[in-house]
Amino acid sequence: MSDPSKLAIALHYEKGTNAPVVVAKGKGTIGEKIVEIAKAHDIPIEENEVLAGALSKVELGEEIPPDLYKAVAEVLVFVLRLSRGR
């Protein structure tokens, strides 16, 4: 997830786990670097300022909270559709 002000949040989901985990987050130069690395690895990026802001409150290495499951699931479905279309 990222937003136009370059707040970027990277999530990782491992099948069989409870929820996605925040694996990177940053704003400004760090956020831009996260987006740059994602693009270099063909990782789809979804811009959503509200969701990125909510996810920025989650500590690195922590699972996302249950109240964000639905919003993150919608993004993951979008990302999966994009990756299958390649």
N, C-alpha and C positions, 0 to 999 in steps of 0.2 A: 504494500500500500504506500502511496505517496500523495503529496498534495502540491499545488503550484508553488507554495513557499518553501518547498524542498524539505518538508518533514517527511522522512521515509522510515517505514517499518518493514522489516523482513520477517516473515513467518515460515515455520517449517512444520509440516504435519507428517508424522510417521503412522502408517496404517497400524491399527490395533491400540493406539494410545488414546487418551481421553480427549485431548484438544490440541490445536496448533500451539506452538511455542514461539515466543518472540526471540529471534536469534540475532537481530541487529536493529538498531534504531539510531536516528540522528537527525539534526536539523542544520540548515545552512550548508557549509562545506561538507560536513560528514554525510548529511542527507543526500547531497549531490553525488558523493562518492558511492553510496549504497545503490543509487539509481544507475550510475555508470557501470558498476560491477554486475548488477542484474541484467542490464542490456547486453553487456559483453558475453554473458552466459545464456542469452536468449530466454531469460526468465520474464514472463509477462508482468507488466506493471499496471495496476489499477489506481487511478487517481481519485481519492475520496478524502477530502479534508476532514470531515467530521469523524469518520472511522479512524483515520490516521491519528487524529488528536486523542481519541479514546484509547487506542492501542498504545500510544506513547506513555500512558500511565502504568502500563504493565512492565514489570522488571525484566531485564534480560534473563533468558533461561526459564521464565515462568510461562505456564499455560495461560491462554486468554481466558478471561472470566466468562461464566455462563451467559451473562447478559449480552455478550458480543457474539455468541455462537451463530445466531441467525444471520447477522450482517456479514460475518466472515464467511459463512457457508455460501452465501449468495456470490461473494467475490470468488471463492474457490471454484464454484460451478462455472462461472464465467471464464476463469483462467483455464480450467480443464477443457472447456469447449474450444478455446483458442489454441491450446497445445495440440489437440486432436485434429484440428483443421490444417495443421502444417504439413 
